[in-house]
């Protein structure tokens, strides 16, 4: 991937951000399923991030 033009940099950033969010929501969904719920709440995202080691 050529990162010399601003549009390619923006596309690369978007791709990385989307991959991060998809992974985070997959992990969050596991937390929701474990709690026997169907709705994501903020503490599910916080738990997923803590398990991933992203927050203390």
Backbone as JSON, one array per atom type, in Angstrom:
{
  "sequence": "XXXXXXXXXXXXXXXXXXXXXXXXXXXXXXXXXXXXXXXXXXXXXXXXXXXXXXXX",
  "N": [[0.85, -1.19, 0.0], [0.64, 2.13, -0.91], [1.6, 4.86, 0.91], [1.94, 7.55, 0.45], [0.23, 9.54, -0.44], [-2.31, 11.76, 0.78], [-4.93, 10.69, 0.65], [-4.52, 7.93, 0.58], [-3.4, 7.51, 3.05], [-5.53, 8.25, 4.71], [-7.33, 6.25, 3.97], [-5.96, 4.0, 4.89], [-5.91, 4.5, 7.65], [-8.67, 4.41, 8.15], [-9.2, 1.73, 7.55], [-7.72, 0.39, 9.55], [-8.97, 1.39, 11.86], [-11.58, 0.41, 11.51], [-11.1, -2.36, 11.6], [-10.18, -2.61, 14.23], [-12.5, -1.81, 15.68], [-14.4, -3.72, 14.83], [-13.28, -6.07, 15.88], [-13.33, -5.39, 18.62], [-16.09, -5.18, 19.08], [-16.85, -7.81, 18.55], [-15.59, -9.16, 20.68], [-16.92, -7.85, 22.74], [-19.5, -8.75, 22.3], [-19.23, -11.42, 23.07], [-19.01, -11.05, 25.83], [-21.58, -10.09, 26.4], [-23.17, -12.27, 25.66], [-22.24, -14.14, 27.53], [-23.23, -12.98, 29.83], [-25.85, -13.55, 29.51], [-27.53, -11.85, 28.07], [-28.95, -9.71, 25.5], [-28.43, -7.2, 24.69], [-25.97, -4.76, 24.23], [-24.2, -3.07, 26.72], [-22.5, -0.26, 28.24], [-20.69, -1.3, 30.21], [-20.04, -3.78, 29.2], [-18.39, -3.27, 27.01], [-16.31, -2.04, 28.37], [-15.43, -4.21, 29.92], [-14.57, -6.0, 27.91], [-12.46, -4.5, 26.84], [-10.8, -4.42, 29.07], [-10.18, -7.14, 29.4], [-8.75, -7.5, 27.05], [-6.53, -6.1, 27.73], [-6.36, -3.39, 27.37], [-7.15, -1.46, 29.09], [-6.86, -0.46, 32.5]],
  "CA": [[0.0, 0.0, 0.0], [1.41, 3.37, -1.03], [1.08, 5.81, 1.9], [2.49, 8.88, 0.2], [-0.81, 10.53, -0.69], [-3.23, 11.9, 1.92], [-6.1, 9.82, 0.54], [-4.14, 6.57, 0.94], [-3.22, 7.52, 4.5], [-6.87, 8.24, 5.28], [-7.9, 4.92, 3.74], [-5.28, 3.07, 5.78], [-6.42, 4.77, 8.99], [-10.03, 3.91, 8.22], [-9.14, 0.27, 7.57], [-7.24, -0.02, 10.86], [-10.01, 1.71, 12.83], [-12.69, -0.53, 11.32], [-10.66, -3.67, 12.09], [-10.18, -2.53, 15.7], [-13.87, -1.77, 16.19], [-15.04, -5.02, 14.59], [-12.75, -6.99, 16.9], [-13.82, -5.0, 19.93], [-17.51, -5.54, 19.2], [-16.92, -9.27, 18.65], [-15.27, -9.5, 22.06], [-18.0, -7.33, 23.57], [-20.63, -9.64, 22.13], [-18.99, -12.58, 23.92], [-19.35, -10.65, 27.19], [-23.03, -9.99, 26.46], [-23.69, -13.65, 25.64], [-21.9, -14.74, 28.81], [-24.14, -12.4, 30.83], [-27.2, -13.99, 29.13], [-28.3, -10.69, 27.6], [-28.87, -9.51, 24.05], [-28.14, -5.8, 24.46], [-24.66, -4.28, 24.69], [-24.19, -1.9, 27.6], [-21.12, 0.23, 28.35], [-19.79, -2.14, 31.0], [-19.57, -4.89, 28.36], [-17.24, -2.75, 26.25], [-15.24, -1.85, 29.35], [-14.91, -5.53, 30.26], [-13.83, -6.5, 26.75], [-11.19, -3.76, 26.77], [-9.96, -4.84, 30.2], [-9.69, -8.48, 29.08], [-7.74, -7.33, 26.0], [-5.37, -5.41, 28.29], [-6.35, -2.02, 26.87], [-7.41, -0.53, 30.18], [-6.57, -1.04, 33.82]],
  "C": [[0.89, 1.24, 0.0], [0.81, 4.42, -0.1], [1.61, 7.22, 1.68], [1.42, 9.93, -0.04], [-1.77, 10.59, 0.5], [-4.43, 10.96, 1.84], [-5.74, 8.37, 0.89], [-3.89, 6.45, 2.44], [-4.58, 7.46, 5.19], [-7.51, 6.87, 5.12], [-7.27, 3.89, 4.67], [-5.77, 3.25, 7.22], [-7.84, 4.23, 9.16], [-10.04, 2.38, 8.32], [-8.73, -0.25, 8.95], [-8.31, 0.23, 11.92], [-11.18, 0.74, 12.73], [-12.32, -1.91, 11.86], [-10.66, -3.7, 13.62], [-11.6, -2.6, 16.25], [-14.61, -3.08, 15.97], [-14.57, -6.03, 15.63], [-13.27, -6.68, 18.29], [-15.28, -5.4, 20.11], [-17.7, -7.05, 19.2], [-16.66, -9.7, 20.09], [-16.37, -9.03, 23.01], [-19.22, -8.24, 23.48], [-20.46, -10.91, 22.96], [-19.33, -12.26, 25.38], [-20.87, -10.6, 27.38], [-23.65, -11.39, 26.5], [-23.43, -14.33, 26.97], [-22.84, -14.25, 29.92], [-25.6, -12.76, 30.55], [-28.11, -12.79, 28.81], [-28.18, -10.61, 26.1], [-28.49, -8.08, 23.71], [-26.77, -5.44, 25.03], [-24.86, -3.06, 25.58], [-22.73, -1.49, 27.81], [-20.19, -0.68, 29.16], [-19.3, -3.36, 30.23], [-18.35, -4.46, 27.55], [-16.05, -2.55, 27.19], [-14.61, -3.18, 29.73], [-14.08, -6.11, 29.11], [-12.48, -5.8, 26.63], [-10.26, -4.17, 27.9], [-9.37, -6.22, 29.92], [-8.59, -8.4, 28.02], [-6.48, -6.66, 26.52], [-5.26, -3.97, 27.84], [-6.63, -1.0, 27.96], [-7.19, -1.24, 31.49], [-7.79, -1.12, 34.69]]
}
